[in-house]
Amino acid sequence: MRATRIGDDSALAQIIHLVERALSSRAPIERTVDRVSRIFVPCVVLLALAEFAVLLSLHAGVVPAMLRATTLLVIACPCALGLATPLPSPLL
């Protein structure tokens, strides 16, 4: 076996460079989605909490109130990452 390229010229080094470049750049749609998510997700979470509180105040019971609040979260934000990512952002 003979090495025709070594170090930065190798195929593996070129693949690593391409992956690093792809990870460092972001598409414009990704920026737009991040901006929308920063507003949309906290609003949906607050709406679900408000629904839970209103149903509890109307004596609907804890289980039905939690079920409806969870349903709202799942329907409005089905992606767990969409729920998890923007919430810590205002805290940082």
ZINORFEN-V355619 format. One record per residue. N is the residue number from 1. PHI is phi in radians with two decimals (NA if undefined). PSI is psi in whole degrees, 0 to 359 (none if undefined). Layout:
N,PHI,PSI
N,PHI,PSI
//
This chain:
1,NA,135
2,-2.17,131
3,-1.43,121
4,-1.62,338
5,-2.47,145
6,-2.36,162
7,1.11,232
8,-1.24,345
9,-1.52,351
10,-1.26,160
11,-1.12,322
12,-1.12,317
13,-1.11,322
14,-1.17,321
15,-1.12,315
16,-1.05,318
17,-1.09,317
18,-1.13,320
19,-1.17,317
20,-1.08,320
21,-1.17,320
22,-1.17,323
23,-1.27,331
24,-1.42,337
25,-1.71,150
26,-2.20,141
27,-1.30,153
28,-1.01,326
29,-1.17,329
30,-1.14,320
31,-1.13,319
32,-1.12,316
33,-1.10,320
34,-1.10,318
35,-1.11,316
36,-1.16,319
37,-1.13,326
38,-1.10,334
39,-1.73,315
40,-1.14,312
41,-1.13,311
42,-1.06,325
43,-1.11,318
44,-1.16,319
45,-1.11,316
46,-1.11,321
47,-1.11,319
48,-1.15,319
49,-1.13,320
50,-1.13,318
51,-1.08,318
52,-1.06,314
53,-1.14,319
54,-1.13,316
55,-1.15,324
56,-1.16,321
57,-1.20,336
58,-1.56,9
59,1.05,40
60,-1.41,343
61,1.79,154
62,-1.23,316
63,-1.13,310
64,-1.09,324
65,-1.15,317
66,-1.19,322
67,-1.08,316
68,-1.21,321
69,-1.14,318
70,-1.14,321
71,-1.06,317
72,-1.06,316
73,-1.11,317
74,-1.19,320
75,-1.27,318
76,-1.33,322
77,-2.33,78
78,-1.22,342
79,-1.55,122
80,-1.09,326
81,-1.15,323
82,-1.10,328
83,-1.38,321
84,-1.41,324
85,-1.24,309
86,-1.30,339
87,-1.10,316
88,-1.27,342
89,-0.98,314
90,-1.18,339
91,-1.38,341
92,-1.50,none
//
